[in-house]
Amino acid sequence: MSRAKQSMDGNTAAAHVAYAFTDVAAIYPITPSSPMADTVDQWSAAGQENIFGNQVKVVEMESEAGAAGAVHGSLAAGALTTTFTASQGLLLMIPNMYKIAGEQLPCVFDVSARTVATQSLNIFGDHSDVYACRQTGFAMLCETNPQEVMDLSPVAHLATIEGKVPFINFFDGFRTSHEIQKIEKWDYADLKEMCNMDAVEAFRAHALNPEHPAMRGSHENGDVFFQHREACNTAYNELPAIVEKYMAKINEKLGTNYDLFNYYGAEDADRVIVAMGSVNDVAEEVIDYLTAKGEKVGLVKVRLYRPWVSEAFLKVLPKTAKKVAVLDRTKEPGALGDPLYLDVATTLREAGLDTIVLTGGRYGLGSKDTPPSSLFAVYKELEKDAPKSRFTIGIVDDVTNLSLPEVKPAPITAAEGTVECKFWGLGGDGTVGANKNSTKIIGDHTDKYIQAYFQYDSKKTGGITISHLRFGDKPIRSPYYINQADFVACHNPSYVTKGFKMVQDVKPGGVFMINCQWSDEELEHHLNAAAKKYIADNNIQLYTINAIDKAIEIGMGKRTNTILQSAFFKLANVMPIEEAVDFMKQAAKKSYGKKGDAVVEMNYKAIDAGVDAVHKVEVPASWSNPAADPAPKKLTGRPETVKMVEDLMNPISLMDGDSLPVSAFMGNPDGQFEHGAAAYEKRGTAVTVPTWNAEKCIQCNQCAFVCSHATIRPFMLSEDEVKAAPSNIKVADTKPKASEYKYTMSVSPLDCMGCGECITVCPVGAIEMVPQESQADEQPVFDYLVANVSKKPGMPADNTVKGSQFNQPLLEFSGSCAGCAETSYARLITQLFGEHM
């Protein structure tokens, strides 16, 4: 059966299926599941009909607990009801989940599985949330990638309607929920054809209804509760057959072979991995590589996790298996083993397969990347006569020594001919949006397969974004970061000056493009020695593009993304550049047509500029043996904070946290850290920063008052403080009349986010934005003032705008978005009330 193809992520695929089978959606947003609820809400508002010919009624509650209660009540009233959640949101639903399952109410919770906060908050993916629900009575169905989410999600809906057992339908948060692929999608007519409408009517007829009243939710004592609880066993015993029935219907339509468990690999494999989720696609790539070399390895993919069916597992496990490694994406401290391991161990024990060596591994917590090197390490460990009984992959555990050694770079296992591209952007600069647009252009206008995944730090807007794009003529099943790319682009020059390891991810002979305002000589000055040597030794094709000035020239301000998008198409050679430009212009007209011809024309100019503005840098021979970089500046301050910054924060801020071993955190396993680390970060991400004009300034301090990051501050200096200051300090007599002090307004160019709020509020135009690099000499001035100059007596009252800004802010350089008003208020409160607020 042929189906329409569309580029979408796992969340959208789940929403597409959920909408078909849903009467009511009771929702509350939580990352990374929120897009499912948002998409369903948009479709409902647009009048889209489900398979019953109705629009879904969407109700947003005040919490996840409220959403679960609404689901329970709506189900009791006879409406097929769905919700979308993750992590703590799912845990808040657990009390209602016991009741929903106990009352045999059919429903599906779509869960983009996410870490449950422990020593710290983590919004990314693992299975700790869904594992916490395994005794609620919900069945649990797992998918590996966006296509499987589309294909298999109907099984959860169809089986719950017929089997009267509610389902958690889950997939990996972010890695699957936010990964974009070109997939085949269901037509609602096909979904309706498979739905047991008699079971739907029976469910609705069984609903609580004042026309034929009944009682639910009674109280039972110890004499009967146990027996009554056991009465549900039949439903769970019968459910796997119902799931298999609907999997068979889907297989018949699609030509697939979905089952409760699926095996992949050598028929006579002696080393087998058992896992569920996106890691299965990584394992398949590794298996293809190893079996091509004659190795006997395989994989059992878990699809129906609850109810667990031992017979189905044993049916697919090769009879030749001698060693089995079970991979769990969670940690249960103090347990004999993690959950999936315990299920497999029990299965093998009860089957009398005591000769099989069973090991348990932990991986991927908090979206830790699991590349092929990790799976190679597992199969390598299983070669040993006595492999580790418990292990971890993807990290270095130098404390309990559970981690397996990994060889990097690992062999390339992606499908032959896959083009891999990586983009380093700044949150809010349009890089992610442009890359989504690029994948859509390639996916919609060529026969190529596409994959797009977006990696973020914790800073939101103004933070680091890394876009991982793959394009190829064969299906792409590579759910891991790109680290051997054909094309890498750096969209923010500060990443070069800070020494991010970007070019090291380019394949020999690949392309590295930097967006900057530098000449070739200035570029040579800013690149560190390691980058220069890698470029020279690996014949990297180095390009620069000045999209910063070009965007201003065209009239697009800071929006460089369109220029850089067309430069990508010019250099990456994914499709003919003429076609790419034409498709980009069509997309621009569609997106901006309502804003007028002038805006559309501006975008056309940006697209053309990106094609013409790339400049090839001739790499000097001297880069093969570059001069050593100067020693980093020694940090000063509280010893505890300095140590934390040097040991932890510096590598984390350079996106190199993966290199930190377990021992790095032994000083604070409870997650408690020192204060004041933000002052050392000096992100330097702003392209333009404020400069102060002392002559124009009326000293109202409003610029400091609105600054969301406390990076522009007024100071009053004595004569001695002025003399001790760096020579380039700018000072002015106090206004409205001169006093014994001098006034200055100082800017930290490396902490400023470049939002421009200070310019907006300045009543006399005493501040203008200039290139950040031109203000490098102002950083020592700011640092001197913060360290040595305190508030003077006789200043205006603290409860005035001017007076408050002479007080030290105790919230500074936060990770908030550029121009965030919330942190401005929070900072002001610390200035008004001090440390004991």
C-alpha positions in Angstrom: 0.0 0.0 0.0 1.5 3.4 -1.0 1.2 6.3 1.4 1.9 10.0 1.1 5.3 11.1 2.3 5.9 14.1 4.5 8.8 15.4 6.5 7.9 15.4 10.2 9.2 14.6 13.6 8.1 11.8 16.0 5.8 14.1 18.0 3.9 15.1 14.8 3.6 11.4 13.8 2.2 10.5 17.2 -0.2 13.4 17.1 -1.4 12.4 13.6 -2.4 9.0 14.8 -3.8 10.2 18.2 -6.1 12.7 16.5 -7.7 10.0 14.5 -8.8 7.9 17.5 -9.5 10.7 20.0 -12.8 12.4 21.1 -11.2 14.4 23.9 -7.6 15.5 24.6 -7.0 16.7 28.1 -3.6 18.4 28.0 -1.0 20.2 30.0 2.4 21.2 28.4 5.7 19.7 29.4 8.9 19.3 27.4 9.4 17.4 25.1 5.8 16.3 24.6 4.2 19.7 24.3 4.2 19.8 20.5 1.9 16.8 20.3 -0.8 18.6 22.3 -0.2 21.9 20.5 -0.5 20.2 17.1 -3.7 18.4 18.1 -5.1 21.7 19.3 -4.2 23.5 16.0 -5.8 20.7 14.0 -9.0 20.9 16.1 -9.2 24.7 15.8 -8.8 24.3 12.0 -11.8 21.9 11.9 -10.0 18.7 11.1 -12.1 15.6 11.6 -11.1 12.3 13.2 -12.1 8.9 12.0 -15.5 9.3 13.8 -16.2 12.5 11.8 -15.7 14.8 14.7 -13.3 17.5 15.8 -11.3 16.6 18.8 -12.3 18.6 21.9 -9.1 19.9 23.5 -9.1 21.0 27.1 -6.0 22.4 28.8 -5.9 21.9 32.5 -3.9 23.6 35.3 -1.4 20.7 35.8 -0.6 17.2 34.7 -2.5 15.8 37.7 -5.5 17.8 36.5 -5.1 16.5 33.0 -5.0 12.9 34.2 -8.1 13.6 36.3 -9.9 15.0 33.2 -8.8 12.0 31.2 -10.3 9.7 33.9 -13.5 11.6 34.1 -13.9 11.9 30.3 -13.3 8.2 29.8 -15.9 7.4 32.5 -18.4 9.5 30.5 -17.7 7.4 27.3 -15.3 9.7 25.4 -12.2 8.1 23.9 -9.6 10.4 25.6 -5.9 11.0 25.1 -3.2 13.0 26.8 0.5 13.8 26.0 3.1 14.0 28.7 6.6 13.1 30.0 8.8 13.0 33.1 7.4 14.5 36.3 4.3 15.2 34.3 3.7 11.5 33.8 4.6 10.8 37.4 1.9 13.2 38.6 -0.6 11.2 36.6 0.2 7.9 38.3 -2.6 7.9 40.9 -5.2 8.3 38.2 -3.4 5.8 36.0 -4.0 3.1 38.6 -7.7 3.9 38.6 -8.0 4.1 34.7 -6.3 0.7 34.4 -8.3 -0.8 37.3 -11.6 0.3 35.7 -10.5 -1.1 32.3 -10.9 2.2 30.5 -9.4 2.3 27.0 -7.0 5.2 26.4 -3.5 6.0 25.2 -1.0 8.3 26.9 1.5 9.4 24.3 4.9 9.9 26.1 8.0 11.3 24.7 10.1 9.6 27.4 12.2 12.1 29.4 14.5 12.0 32.4 13.0 12.3 35.9 14.9 15.0 37.8 17.3 13.6 40.4 20.5 15.4 41.5 19.5 18.0 38.9 16.8 18.9 36.4 17.2 17.4 32.9 14.7 18.1 30.2 16.1 15.5 27.8 15.4 11.9 27.1 15.7 8.5 28.8 13.2 5.9 30.1 13.1 6.7 33.8 9.6 8.2 33.6 8.0 5.3 31.8 9.7 2.6 33.9 8.2 4.3 37.0 4.8 3.4 35.6 5.3 -0.2 34.9 3.1 -1.5 37.8 0.2 0.9 37.1 -1.5 -1.7 34.9 -0.9 0.3 31.7 0.3 -1.7 28.7 3.5 -0.2 27.3 4.4 0.0 23.6 7.7 1.4 22.4 8.8 2.8 19.0 12.3 3.4 17.6 12.1 6.2 15.1 9.5 8.6 13.6 8.4 6.1 11.0 7.7 3.5 13.6 5.8 6.1 15.7 3.6 6.6 12.7 3.3 2.9 11.9 2.9 1.4 15.4 1.0 4.1 17.3 -2.3 2.8 15.9 -1.6 -0.5 17.5 -1.9 1.1 21.0 -5.2 2.8 20.1 -6.7 -0.2 18.3 -5.6 -2.7 21.0 -6.8 -0.5 24.0 -10.3 -0.2 22.4 -10.7 -3.9 22.0 -8.6 -5.1 24.9 -9.9 -2.6 27.6 -6.3 -2.1 28.8 -4.9 1.5 28.7 -1.6 2.1 26.9 1.5 4.2 27.4 2.7 4.6 23.8 6.3 5.9 24.2 9.4 6.9 22.2 12.6 8.6 23.1 12.2 12.3 24.1 14.1 14.6 21.7 16.0 11.9 19.9 12.8 10.6 18.4 10.2 13.2 19.4 12.1 16.0 17.7 14.0 14.2 15.0 12.7 15.1 11.6 12.5 12.4 8.9 10.7 12.0 5.6 8.2 9.3 6.5 5.1 7.7 5.1 1.9 8.7 6.9 -1.4 7.0 7.5 -4.6 7.9 5.6 -7.4 8.1 8.2 -9.6 5.8 6.0 -7.1 3.0 6.5 -7.1 3.6 10.3 -10.9 3.6 10.4 -11.0 0.4 8.4 -8.9 -1.4 11.2 -10.9 0.0 14.1 -13.3 -2.3 15.9 -16.4 -0.1 15.9 -18.4 -2.6 17.9 -15.9 -2.3 20.7 -16.1 1.5 20.5 -19.9 1.3 20.8 -19.6 -1.1 23.7 -17.2 1.3 25.5 -19.6 4.2 25.0 -22.6 2.1 26.1 -20.8 1.1 29.3 -20.2 4.8 30.2 -21.7 6.4 33.3 -25.0 7.9 32.2 -27.8 9.3 34.2 -30.3 7.5 31.9 -29.0 4.2 33.2 -27.1 4.9 36.5 -24.4 2.6 37.8 -21.8 2.8 40.6 -18.0 3.0 40.2 -15.2 3.7 42.7 -16.5 1.7 45.6 -14.7 0.7 48.8 -13.6 -2.9 49.5 -12.2 -4.5 52.6 -9.6 -7.1 53.0 -12.0 -9.9 52.6 -12.6 -9.3 48.9 -10.2 -6.7 47.5 -7.4 -9.3 46.7 -9.8 -11.7 44.8 -11.4 -8.8 42.9 -7.9 -7.5 41.9 -7.0 -10.8 40.4 -10.1 -10.8 38.2 -8.3 -8.5 35.7 -5.7 -11.2 34.9 -7.6 -12.5 31.9 -7.6 -9.1 30.2 -3.8 -8.9 30.5 -3.4 -12.5 29.3 -5.5 -11.9 26.3 -4.0 -8.5 25.4 -0.7 -9.7 23.6 -2.8 -11.7 21.1 -4.9 -8.5 20.4 -1.7 -6.5 19.9 -0.3 -9.2 17.6 -3.6 -9.1 15.6 -3.4 -5.4 14.9 0.3 -5.6 14.2 -0.6 -8.3 11.6 -3.2 -6.0 10.1 -0.6 -3.2 9.8 2.0 -5.6 8.4 -0.5 -6.7 5.7 -1.1 -3.1 4.7 2.5 -1.9 4.8 4.5 -5.0 4.0 6.3 -4.7 7.4 7.1 -7.4 10.0 6.3 -5.7 13.3 5.9 -8.1 16.2 6.0 -8.1 20.0 9.7 -8.6 19.7 11.7 -8.3 16.5 15.1 -9.9 15.8 17.8 -8.3 13.6 21.2 -9.8 12.7 22.9 -13.1 12.0 20.6 -16.1 12.2 23.4 -17.9 14.1 24.4 -15.0 16.4 26.2 -15.9 19.6 26.3 -12.3 20.9 23.0 -10.6 21.2 21.9 -7.2 22.5 18.3 -6.6 23.9 17.1 -3.0 23.9 14.2 -0.7 23.1 14.0 2.8 21.7 16.1 4.7 19.3 19.3 2.8 20.2 18.0 0.0 18.1 18.7 1.9 14.9 22.3 2.5 16.1 22.6 -1.2 16.8 21.3 -2.2 13.4 24.0 -0.1 11.7 26.7 -1.7 13.8 25.3 -5.2 13.2 25.4 -4.6 9.4 29.0 -3.5 9.7 30.1 -6.5 11.8 28.1 -9.2 10.0 29.6 -8.1 6.7 32.9 -9.0 8.3 31.6 -12.4 9.4 30.8 -11.7 13.0 27.9 -13.4 14.6 26.0 -10.6 16.3 22.3 -9.7 16.7 19.6 -7.6 18.3 16.3 -8.3 20.0 14.1 -5.2 19.7 11.5 -4.9 22.4 8.2 -3.4 21.2 5.5 -4.6 23.7 7.2 -4.1 27.0 4.0 -4.6 29.1 2.5 -7.1 29.3 5.9 -8.9 29.0 5.5 -12.1 26.9 8.4 -14.5 27.6 7.3 -16.9 24.9 7.5 -14.2 22.3 10.9 -13.1 23.4 12.3 -16.7 23.4 10.8 -17.3 19.9 13.0 -14.6 18.4 16.2 -15.1 20.5 18.6 -17.2 18.4 19.1 -20.7 19.7 22.8 -20.1 19.2 23.0 -17.1 21.6 25.7 -17.6 24.2 26.0 -14.1 25.6 23.2 -11.5 25.9 23.6 -7.9 26.9 20.5 -6.0 28.0 20.6 -2.2 27.6 18.5 -0.1 29.9 18.0 3.7 29.5 17.4 4.3 33.2 19.1 3.9 36.6 17.5 2.3 39.6 20.1 2.8 42.4 20.4 -0.1 44.7 18.5 -2.6 42.5 19.9 -5.9 41.5 19.5 -4.8 37.9 17.6 -2.2 35.8 14.1 -3.1 34.7 14.5 -4.6 31.3 17.5 -6.6 32.5 15.4 -8.1 35.3 12.6 -9.1 32.8 15.1 -10.8 30.5 16.9 -12.5 33.4 13.6 -13.9 34.7 12.6 -15.1 31.2 15.9 -17.0 30.7 15.8 -18.5 34.2 12.3 -19.7 33.9 13.1 -21.2 30.5 16.1 -23.1 32.0 18.6 -21.2 29.8 21.1 -21.0 32.6 24.1 -21.4 30.2 23.5 -18.1 28.5 25.8 -15.4 30.0 23.6 -12.4 30.8 24.9 -8.9 31.3 23.2 -5.6 32.0 24.3 -2.2 30.6 23.1 1.3 31.2 23.2 4.0 28.5 21.9 7.3 27.3 20.7 8.9 30.6 19.6 12.5 30.1 20.0 12.2 26.3 23.6 11.2 26.5 24.5 10.4 22.9 24.9 6.8 22.1 27.0 6.5 18.9 28.2 3.4 17.1 31.4 3.4 19.2 29.2 2.5 22.2 27.6 -0.5 20.5 30.9 -1.7 19.1 32.1 -1.6 22.7 29.2 -3.8 23.9 29.8 -6.5 21.3 33.6 -6.3 22.0 32.9 -6.9 25.7 30.7 -9.9 24.9 33.7 -11.5 23.1 35.3 -12.0 26.5 35.0 -15.3 28.4 33.8 -13.4 31.4 32.2 -10.0 30.4 31.3 -7.5 33.0 28.0 -8.4 34.6 27.1 -4.7 34.9 28.4 -1.9 32.7 27.8 1.5 31.3 28.5 3.0 27.9 29.0 6.5 26.6 30.8 7.8 29.7 34.0 7.2 31.6 33.4 5.8 35.0 36.7 6.0 36.8 35.1 5.6 40.3 33.2 2.3 40.2 34.8 1.3 36.9 31.6 0.2 35.2 32.2 1.9 31.8 33.4 0.0 28.7 36.3 1.4 26.7 35.3 2.9 23.4 37.4 3.4 20.3 36.9 6.8 18.6 36.5 7.6 15.9 34.5 4.5 15.2 34.1 3.0 11.7 31.4 4.9 9.7 28.3 2.8 9.8 25.8 5.3 8.2 24.3 4.3 4.9 26.7 4.6 2.0 26.4 8.0 0.2 24.9 9.8 3.2 25.9 13.5 3.3 26.3 14.7 6.9 26.2 18.4 7.8 26.6 20.2 11.1 25.7 23.8 12.0 26.8 25.7 15.1 24.3 28.5 15.8 23.0 30.8 18.5 19.6 30.2 20.0 17.2 32.7 18.4 19.4 33.5 15.4 17.3 31.5 13.0 19.8 28.8 12.4 17.5 26.0 13.5 14.6 27.4 11.5 16.7 27.7 8.4 17.9 24.2 8.7 14.4 22.9 9.2 13.5 24.8 6.0 16.5 23.2 4.2 15.5 19.7 5.1 11.9 20.4 3.9 13.2 21.7 0.6 15.4 18.7 0.1 12.8 16.3 1.4 9.9 17.7 -0.6 11.7 18.4 -3.9 14.0 15.4 -4.2 13.8 11.6 -3.7 16.4 11.8 -1.0 15.9 10.7 2.6 16.4 13.3 5.2 17.1 13.4 8.9 17.4 16.6 11.1 18.1 16.7 14.8 18.8 19.8 16.9 21.1 19.8 19.9 20.8 22.6 22.5 22.6 23.8 25.6 20.6 25.0 28.6 20.5 28.7 27.7 17.4 28.8 25.4 17.6 32.0 23.2 21.2 33.1 23.2 22.5 29.6 23.9 24.3 27.2 21.6 22.4 25.3 19.0 24.0 22.5 17.0 22.0 21.3 14.0 22.7 17.7 12.7 21.4 17.2 9.2 21.8 14.0 7.0 20.7 13.5 3.4 21.0 10.4 1.3 19.6 8.1 -1.3 19.1 5.2 1.2 17.1 5.1 4.4 18.8 6.9 7.3 18.8 5.2 10.7 21.6 7.1 12.5 20.0 8.5 15.8 23.3 10.0 17.1 25.3 13.1 16.8 27.3 13.8 13.7 31.0 13.7 14.4 32.5 13.0 10.9 30.8 15.6 8.8 31.1 16.5 5.1 30.1 20.1 6.0 30.4 22.1 9.2 29.3 25.7 9.5 30.0 28.1 12.4 27.3 30.9 12.4 28.7 32.8 15.3 32.4 34.0 15.3 32.6 33.9 19.1 32.7 30.1 18.9 36.0 30.4 17.1 37.6 32.8 19.6 36.4 30.7 22.5 38.0 27.6 21.0 35.0 25.3 20.4 36.0 22.0 18.8 34.1 22.4 15.6 36.4 21.8 12.7 37.6 18.5 14.3 34.2 17.1 13.3 34.9 17.6 9.6 35.9 14.6 7.5 39.3 14.8 5.8 38.6 16.9 2.6 35.4 18.3 4.0 34.1 21.9 4.1 34.3 24.2 7.1 32.5 27.6 6.8 32.8 30.5 9.3 30.4 33.4 9.4 32.6 36.4 10.5 33.7 39.9 9.7 37.4 38.9 9.6 40.0 39.1 6.9 42.1 36.0 6.3 44.8 37.5 8.5 42.4 38.2 11.3 41.0 34.7 10.9 44.5 33.3 11.3 44.9 35.3 14.5 41.6 34.0 16.0 41.9 30.3 15.2 43.6 28.3 17.8 46.6 26.0 17.1 44.6 22.8 17.3 42.1 24.0 14.7 44.8 25.3 12.3 46.7 22.0 12.5 43.6 19.9 11.9 42.7 22.0 8.9 46.1 21.7 7.4 46.6 18.0 8.1 43.2 17.0 6.8 42.9 19.1 3.7 39.8 20.9 5.1 38.3 23.3 2.6 38.0 26.5 4.6 35.5 29.3 3.7 34.4 32.5 5.3 31.2 34.5 4.7 30.4 37.9 6.2 26.6 37.5 6.6 26.7 39.9 9.5 27.4 43.0 7.5 25.6 41.7 4.4 22.3 41.3 6.4 22.6 44.9 7.7 23.3 46.1 4.2 20.2 44.4 2.8 18.1 45.7 5.7 17.6 42.4 7.6 19.4 43.6 10.8 20.7 40.6 12.8 18.9 38.0 10.7 21.7 36.3 8.9 20.0 32.9 8.6 18.7 33.2 5.1 22.1 34.3 3.7 23.8 31.4 5.5 21.2 28.9 4.3 21.9 29.7 0.6 25.7 29.5 1.3 25.1 26.0 2.7 23.4 24.9 -0.5 26.3 26.5 -2.5 29.0 24.6 -0.6 27.4 21.3 0.5 26.4 20.2 -3.0 23.3 18.4 -1.8 21.3 19.5 -4.8 21.9 21.8 -7.7 22.3 25.4 -6.4 20.0 26.8 -9.1 17.2 24.6 -7.9 17.9 25.3 -4.3 17.7 29.0 -4.8 14.5 28.7 -6.7 12.9 26.6 -3.9 14.2 29.0 -1.2 12.6 31.9 -3.0 9.3 30.0 -3.3 9.4 29.3 0.4 10.2 33.0 1.2 7.3 34.2 -0.9 5.0 31.8 0.9 6.3 32.8 4.3 6.5 36.5 3.9 4.0 37.3 1.1 1.5 38.8 3.5 4.1 41.3 4.7 4.4 42.9 1.3 6.7 42.8 -1.7 9.4 44.8 0.0 10.0 42.1 2.6 9.8 39.3 0.0 12.4 41.2 -2.1 14.6 41.6 0.9 14.7 37.9 1.4 15.4 37.3 -2.3 18.4 39.6 -2.0 19.6 37.6 1.1 19.3 34.3 -0.8 21.3 35.6 -3.7 23.9 37.2 -1.4 24.6 33.9 0.3 25.5 32.3 -3.0 27.9 35.0 -4.0 29.4 36.0 -0.6 31.4 32.9 0.2 35.1 33.4 0.2 37.6 30.5 0.0 40.6 30.8 2.4 43.9 29.6 1.2 45.4 27.6 4.0 49.0 28.6 4.8 51.6 25.8 4.9 52.6 27.1 8.4 49.3 25.8 9.8 50.8 22.3 9.8 53.1 23.4 12.6 51.3 26.4 14.2 52.7 28.4 17.1 51.4 27.3 20.5 48.4 29.2 21.9 49.1 31.6 24.8 48.5 30.2 28.2 44.9 30.8 29.5 44.5 33.7 31.9 44.7 32.6 35.5 41.3 32.9 37.2 40.9 34.7 40.5 38.2 34.7 43.1 36.9 32.4 45.8 39.0 29.2 45.6 36.0 26.9 45.7 34.3 28.7 42.8 37.5 28.9 40.8 38.1 25.2 41.2 34.5 24.4 40.1 34.8 26.7 37.1 38.1 25.2 36.0 37.1 21.6 36.6 33.5 21.6 35.5 32.1 24.8 34.0 34.8 25.5 31.5 34.6 22.2 29.6 30.8 22.3 29.9 30.6 25.8 28.4 32.8 24.7 25.6 30.3 21.9 24.8 32.9 19.4 25.9 31.1 18.1 29.0 31.1 14.6 27.4 34.8 14.4 28.2 34.3 14.7 32.0 34.6 11.4 33.9 32.5 10.3 36.9 35.2 11.4 39.3 34.7 15.0 38.3 31.4 15.0 40.2 32.5 13.1 43.3 32.8 16.4 45.2 29.1 17.1 44.8 27.1 14.0 44.0 24.0 15.6 45.5 24.0 18.3 42.9 25.0 21.3 45.1 27.4 23.8 43.5 29.1 27.0 44.4 27.6 30.4 43.5 29.1 33.0 41.2 30.2 30.8 38.3 28.3 32.8 35.7 30.8 35.7 36.1 33.5 33.5 34.7 31.7 32.3 31.6 32.2 35.3 29.3 30.2 33.9 26.5 30.9 36.6 24.0 28.0 35.7 21.8 26.8 39.2 20.9 27.9 40.4 17.5 27.3 44.0 18.5 27.5 45.6 22.0 26.8 49.0 23.5 29.4 51.8 23.7 28.9 54.8 26.0 29.2 58.4 25.0 30.1 60.3 28.1 29.4 63.7 26.6 25.8 62.9 25.6 24.9 61.0 28.7 22.6 62.6 31.3 23.4 59.9 33.9 19.8 58.7 34.4 21.0 55.0 34.7 17.9 53.8 32.8 20.2 51.7 30.5 21.4 49.7 33.6 17.9 49.6 35.0 16.5 47.6 31.9 19.6 45.4 31.3 18.5 41.8 31.7 22.0 40.5 32.2 23.5 43.2 34.4 26.2 43.9 31.8 26.0 47.7 31.7 26.5 49.4 35.1 27.1 52.9 36.5 29.9 53.6 39.0 31.1 56.6 41.0 34.9 56.7 41.3 37.2 58.6 43.7 40.3 60.3 42.3 42.5 57.4 43.5 40.1 54.9 41.9 40.3 56.7 38.6 44.1 56.7 38.7 44.3 53.0 39.5 41.8 52.1 36.6 42.9 51.0 33.2 44.0 53.9 31.1 41.2 53.7 28.6 38.5 54.2 31.1 35.9 56.9 30.2 34.7 59.2 33.0 32.6 62.3 33.2 31.8 64.9 35.9 28.7 64.1 37.8 25.5 65.7 36.7 23.5 67.9 37.2 26.6 69.4 39.0 30.2 68.2 39.5 31.2 66.6 42.7 34.2 64.9 44.3 33.5 61.8 42.3 33.7 60.9 38.6 30.9 59.0 36.8 31.2 56.2 34.3 28.9 53.7 32.6 30.8 50.5 31.9 29.9 47.6 29.6 31.0 44.0 29.8 31.3 43.1 26.1 31.8 39.4 26.7 28.7 39.1 28.9 26.4 41.3 26.9 23.8 39.5 24.8 23.4 42.4 22.3 19.6 42.8 22.8 19.7 46.6 22.4 17.3 47.4 25.2 19.7 50.0 26.5 19.6 51.9 23.2 15.8 51.7 23.2 15.5 53.3 26.7 18.2 55.9 26.4 16.5 59.3 26.1 19.4 61.2 24.6 21.1 58.6 22.3 24.2 58.3 24.5 24.6 54.6 23.6 25.1 53.0 20.3 25.8 49.4 19.2 29.2 48.6 17.7 31.0 45.4 16.8 31.9 43.4 19.9 35.5 42.9 18.8 36.1 46.7 18.8 35.2 46.8 22.5 37.7 44.2 23.7 39.6 46.8 25.7 36.5 47.6 27.7 36.4 44.2 29.4 39.4 44.9 31.7 37.7 48.2 32.7 34.5 46.5 33.6 36.3 43.8 35.5 38.3 46.5 37.5 35.2 48.4 38.4 33.3 45.4 39.6 36.3 44.2 41.7 37.4 47.5 43.2 34.7 50.2 43.1 31.9 50.2 45.6 28.9 52.5 46.2 29.7 55.9 47.5 27.9 57.9 50.2 25.5 60.6 49.1 24.1 58.7 46.1 20.4 59.1 45.2 18.0 57.0 47.2 17.8 53.3 46.6 14.1 53.5 45.8 14.8 55.6 42.7 15.8 54.3 39.2 19.1 56.1 39.4 20.0 55.3 42.9 19.1 51.6 42.7 21.6 51.0 40.0 24.6 51.9 42.1 23.9 48.9 44.3 25.6 45.7 43.4 23.3 43.3 41.5 23.3 39.8 43.0 21.8 38.2 39.9 24.1 38.8 37.0 25.0 37.2 33.6 22.0 34.8 33.8 21.2 32.2 31.2 18.0 34.0 30.3 17.1 35.1 26.8 18.5 38.4 25.4 16.3 41.3 26.5 14.4 39.2 29.1 12.3 41.5 31.3 11.8 38.9 34.0 15.5 38.8 35.0 15.6 42.6 35.0 13.0 42.6 37.7 14.7 39.8 39.6 18.0 41.7 39.4 16.4 44.9 40.6 15.0 43.1 43.7 18.5 42.0 44.7 19.7 45.6 44.3 16.8 47.0 46.5 17.0 44.4 49.3 20.4 42.8 49.2 21.6 39.4 50.4 18.8 39.0 52.9 15.9 39.7 50.7 
